[in-house]
């Protein structure tokens, strides 16, 4: 605060008085400008806290209504969508194999709103992200389909499936690489090449998946997914499942002898028959696993893990 010990008498000349007043006002104005500028230079923007999970508004825009029990699981998904998506397969397809089918016209006058991925019949489809299964069904257009809730309030629509993955149920929580179903040509794809129709929806509006399908599962991601499947499936004579399909791929890839060559000609069908048993025994003999009987036990599993499944 400015104080004057010995105040001087104000001048009687009004022009001199006016000059003094204007000088004082100028000083005060410049002081205020300096103070404001200093304060502005110290401003900080406090961001609003971002939502950690997807919102009720986004869930209310889902394609199908979900129960409160499933809603609580969906609410644990992250608020941001996965922009760089892996292809929803562990084998048989790469990014370079795909083309953008978004917007193509269809015979009934529709415009295609999704990505069609041509893959051999029966190939396993897996979830590309963390997800919650919200709908499993069948309709004349999509055939056998699965819908999942995904990060960022999105929903993924997997259509034309030959069949849904064993034991998959509405409300299941999925990790990347967990089974969804098997490639087919059901619904209005009957008679056409087997393929997966992948659609992405946000608040009921469709989004082109193609620009975001930019990578494949890494070796580490693929191995982790396969180990999980091998651990949960029964790999035994007479069974038919994905674990056996991956075992057959492994044996065919090793190409050790006559039995693996015969298995390669038959293909990885997922059925554990005599051909697979003989090829497994052949591998066990070459790997020093005894007895080489074609029984898939913990030592054989550990050997496959060490060598890797391609």
Phi and psi in degrees as a GROMACS rama.xvg file:
@    title "Ramachandran Plot"
@    xaxis  label "Phi"
@    yaxis  label "Psi"
@TYPE xy
-87.1789  126.077  UNK-2
-124.697  150.757  UNK-3
-119.592  119.549  UNK-4
-70.9249  -40.0331  UNK-5
-126.852  91.4542  UNK-6
-63.9269  139.634  UNK-7
-95.1443  148.302  UNK-8
-66.2548  140.517  UNK-9
-66.9355  139.806  UNK-10
-68.0401  148.188  UNK-11
-81.7636  -24.7144  UNK-12
-68.9804  121.358  UNK-13
-71.551  -24.5486  UNK-14
-72.1509  -39.154  UNK-15
-65.6838  -41.7781  UNK-16
-62.0687  -42.8663  UNK-17
-61.9876  -39.9718  UNK-18
-63.8011  -40.7644  UNK-19
-63.6577  -44.148  UNK-20
-62.7419  -45.2905  UNK-21
-62.0767  -38.8896  UNK-22
-62.4002  -43.9273  UNK-23
-64.3124  -42.6942  UNK-24
-63.1288  -39.14  UNK-25
-62.4632  -40.3703  UNK-26
-63.7706  -44.5017  UNK-27
-63.3655  -41.1026  UNK-28
-64.1024  -43.9744  UNK-29
-65.4305  -34.6465  UNK-30
-66.2711  -40.8372  UNK-31
-66.0427  -41.994  UNK-32
-61.6184  -43.8234  UNK-33
-62.6824  -42.4873  UNK-34
-64.4008  -44.4044  UNK-35
-63.7712  -43.964  UNK-36
-61.4036  -41.4235  UNK-37
-62.6209  -42.8497  UNK-38
-64.7144  -41.4338  UNK-39
-64.5217  -35.7111  UNK-40
-67.8634  -16.8244  UNK-41
-101.085  6.94708  UNK-42
-66.431  142.469  UNK-43
-129.576  140.324  UNK-44
-92.7931  118.444  UNK-45
-92.9969  109.155  UNK-46
-69.7653  146.875  UNK-47
-70.1842  140.599  UNK-48
-61.0853  131.798  UNK-49
-76.6046  148.092  UNK-50
-67.3137  135.105  UNK-51
-83.6381  -22.8538  UNK-52
-131.311  173.206  UNK-53
-70.6783  160.197  UNK-54
-95.3195  162.962  UNK-55
-60.5559  -36.5855  UNK-56
-62.6074  -39.6506  UNK-57
-67.6831  -41.5721  UNK-58
-64.9918  -37.6152  UNK-59
-65.5179  -17.0623  UNK-60
-93.1288  9.07564  UNK-61
-64.7617  158.778  UNK-62
-65.225  -35.0228  UNK-63
-129.095  145.55  UNK-64
-66.9539  140.89  UNK-65
-119.711  155.088  UNK-66
-75.7305  165.038  UNK-67
-64.6265  -34.6999  UNK-68
-62.8726  -41.711  UNK-69
-72.9498  -34.9034  UNK-70
-56.7388  -40.9411  UNK-71
-64.3618  -33.6423  UNK-72
-71.055  -41.6517  UNK-73
-62.0907  -35.3422  UNK-74
-65.6986  -13.9093  UNK-75
-84.8911  -9.84848  UNK-76
-70.334  151.76  UNK-77
-67.8786  155.71  UNK-78
-78.7143  -19.6217  UNK-79
-101.318  134.987  UNK-80
-69.3803  156.852  UNK-81
-83.6815  108.968  UNK-82
-79.2507  -37.4648  UNK-83
-99.6046  94.1958  UNK-84
-90.7187  139.172  UNK-85
-78.9518  153.348  UNK-86
-60.5664  141.345  UNK-87
-79.923  45.2235  UNK-88
-142.629  150.122  UNK-89
-93.682  -21.0213  UNK-90
-142.167  173.68  UNK-91
75.1883  -10.6069  UNK-92
-145.697  144.31  UNK-93
-128.474  167.507  UNK-94
-58.0092  -37.8827  UNK-95
-68.1683  -14.5901  UNK-96
-82.0095  -12.8731  UNK-97
-93.1254  159.712  UNK-98
-136.627  158.291  UNK-99
-82.5525  111.401  UNK-100
-102.853  8.60117  UNK-101
-64.6761  131.839  UNK-102
86.1444  -2.42787  UNK-103
-66.3396  144.913  UNK-104
-80.1817  149.428  UNK-105
-117.179  158.351  UNK-106
-55.9646  -30.5659  UNK-107
-87.5162  11.9515  UNK-108
90.3116  -2.94661  UNK-109
-73.9968  164.369  UNK-110
-112.633  133.142  UNK-111
-69.8816  127.361  UNK-112
-121.517  69.3226  UNK-113
176.675  -172.521  UNK-114
-120.621  124.166  UNK-115
-93.6142  125.544  UNK-116
-116.01  114.139  UNK-117
-76.911  120.224  UNK-118
-143.313  149.206  UNK-119
-57.0998  147.975  UNK-120
-55.0384  133.288  UNK-121
86.6166  -2.95336  UNK-122
-66.7656  143.051  UNK-123
-72.4624  133.353  UNK-124
-102.918  133.1  UNK-125
-124.058  161.198  UNK-126
-73.2611  130.499  UNK-127
-80.4015  -12.2616  UNK-128
-141.734  173.889  UNK-129
-58.54  142.748  UNK-130
-161.509  166.989  UNK-131
-129.516  130.388  UNK-132
-73.5321  121.682  UNK-133
-109.39  -19.5446  UNK-134
-158.587  136.491  UNK-135
-129.693  129.875  UNK-136
-167.306  -167.485  UNK-137
-144.34  137.09  UNK-138
-145.285  167.416  UNK-139
-65.543  -24.9229  UNK-140
-88.8619  -54.5952  UNK-141
-87.0165  -9.07005  UNK-142
64.008  -144.199  UNK-143
-70.7696  126.979  UNK-144
-139.322  159.565  UNK-145
-132.442  136.586  UNK-146
-117.928  134.15  UNK-147
-124.43  149.589  UNK-148
-87.7428  137.135  UNK-149
-130.912  167.204  UNK-150
-53.6419  150.042  UNK-151
80.1687  11.5304  UNK-152
80.4165  11.2438  UNK-153
-86.4809  159.479  UNK-154
-125.813  138.213  UNK-155
-107.124  136.305  UNK-156
-116.879  114.529  UNK-157
-106.577  115.167  UNK-158
-125.102  166.107  UNK-159
67.9963  26.171  UNK-160
-66.0648  143.363  UNK-161
-66.1498  -42.0264  UNK-162
-163.167  160.283  UNK-163
-81.6019  151.194  UNK-164
-58.6695  144.355  UNK-165
-57.5274  137.453  UNK-166
71.5566  4.25841  UNK-167
-76.2873  133.799  UNK-168
-137.298  155.06  UNK-169
-60.2172  132.346  UNK-170
100.048  -11.2822  UNK-171
-66.0765  140.436  UNK-172
-96.1234  137.133  UNK-173
-121.284  148.261  UNK-174
-105.976  160.814  UNK-175
-55.5299  130.862  UNK-176
96.4761  -7.12721  UNK-177
-75.6308  143.16  UNK-178
-63.5722  140.16  UNK-179
-108.918  -49.8327  UNK-180
176.672  -161.21  UNK-181
-127.992  140.339  UNK-182
-61.4916  136.764  UNK-183
-149.532  -158.279  UNK-184
-145.801  44.7682  UNK-185
-80.5741  170.096  UNK-186
73.2553  -141.206  UNK-187
-79.8285  7.28507  UNK-188
-93.7328  2.08114  UNK-189
-59.8587  133.623  UNK-190
88.44  -8.73433  UNK-191
-100.161  172.95  UNK-192
-61.8226  137.151  UNK-193
-55.9578  136.863  UNK-194
-162.903  163.153  UNK-195
-101.185  127.858  UNK-196
-94.5606  116.146  UNK-197
-108.535  121.732  UNK-198
-117.568  147.612  UNK-199
-122.473  133.172  UNK-200
-128.766  141.302  UNK-201
-134.432  117.036  UNK-202
52.3435  40.8537  UNK-203
82.4295  -6.87657  UNK-204
-98.3014  141.086  UNK-205
-86.4049  146.974  UNK-206
-126.075  139.581  UNK-207
-70.3424  116.016  UNK-208
-73.2599  -25.1976  UNK-209
-54.117  -48.3129  UNK-210
-63.9792  -17.7401  UNK-211
-96.7397  -11.5545  UNK-212
-85.1342  81.8771  UNK-213
-113.714  -1.29726  UNK-214
-149.342  171.558  UNK-215
-113.99  160.199  UNK-216
-58.7324  135.955  UNK-217
-70.7823  166.974  UNK-218
-57.4574  -41.9024  UNK-219
-66.1058  -43.1883  UNK-220
-64.375  -41.8257  UNK-221
-65.6079  -43.0314  UNK-222
-62.8309  -42.9183  UNK-223
-62.4076  -41.3355  UNK-224
-65.6826  -42.1664  UNK-225
-66.5692  -39.4981  UNK-226
-62.7034  -38.8059  UNK-227
-64.67  -42.3012  UNK-228
-66.5247  -43.1738  UNK-229
-62.9399  -32.5686  UNK-230
-75.273  -24.9524  UNK-231
-101.131  -19.8178  UNK-232
-93.3684  152.653  UNK-233
-87.7567  110.229  UNK-234
-95.4115  89.3227  UNK-235
-149.515  159.703  UNK-236
-58.5814  131.601  UNK-237
92.137  -10.2808  UNK-238
-86.947  163.465  UNK-239
-142.357  108.309  UNK-240
-163.692  179.95  UNK-241
-68.8479  -34.2394  UNK-242
-57.5156  -41.4809  UNK-243
-68.5161  -37.8851  UNK-244
-58.0542  -43.0509  UNK-245
-70.6751  -36.4665  UNK-246
-59.4204  -43.856  UNK-247
-63.7396  -40.5394  UNK-248
-59.892  -41.6434  UNK-249
-61.464  -48.7237  UNK-250
-65.1682  -40.1443  UNK-251
-63.9472  -41.1736  UNK-252
-65.0705  -32.783  UNK-253
-72.7924  -32.2168  UNK-254
48.3367  58.1897  UNK-255
-83.3734  -37.2745  UNK-256
-162.001  -157.812  UNK-257
-64.2402  -37.8842  UNK-258
-68.191  -40.2217  UNK-259
-69.0184  -32.0054  UNK-260
-66.1681  -40.7777  UNK-261
-66.2221  -37.5676  UNK-262
-65.885  -36.7961  UNK-263
-63.4782  -38.2205  UNK-264
-67.5018  -33.7234  UNK-265
-77.9327  -31.1173  UNK-266
92.1744  165.028  UNK-267
-82.6076  87.946  UNK-268
-85.4915  -20.2406  UNK-269
90.5255  -3.44103  UNK-270
-99.9455  128.423  UNK-271
-90.714  89.8188  UNK-272
-109.28  -164.73  UNK-273
-63.2614  -34.9959  UNK-274
-63.7219  -44.6717  UNK-275
-67.2923  -40.4005  UNK-276
-60.5837  -43.8206  UNK-277
-65.9611  -40.4596  UNK-278
-66.6407  -36.6718  UNK-279
-67.389  -42.2416  UNK-280
-61.9101  -38.4461  UNK-281
-60.7081  -45.6087  UNK-282
-63.9729  -44.8782  UNK-283
-60.378  -40.9133  UNK-284
-61.8573  -44.5997  UNK-285
-67.9313  -31.1058  UNK-286
-87.6755  -2.55258  UNK-287
78.3175  21.9884  UNK-288
-90.4047  126.258  UNK-289
-124.045  140.596  UNK-290
-77.1986  147.594  UNK-291
-85.7099  74.3163  UNK-292
-106.383  -5.347  UNK-293
85.3961  14.363  UNK-294
-91.25  129.447  UNK-295
-90.8379  98.5311  UNK-296
-115.256  -172.714  UNK-297
-64.1165  -31.4802  UNK-298
-69.556  -42.0826  UNK-299
-64.9386  -40.8768  UNK-300
-60.1538  -45.0937  UNK-301
-64.566  -36.9042  UNK-302
-64.1827  -42.0446  UNK-303
-63.8511  -40.8578  UNK-304
-63.2908  -40.9054  UNK-305
-67.2371  -39.4623  UNK-306
-81.305  -22.7151  UNK-307
89.3169  146.555  UNK-308
-110.914  121.121  UNK-309
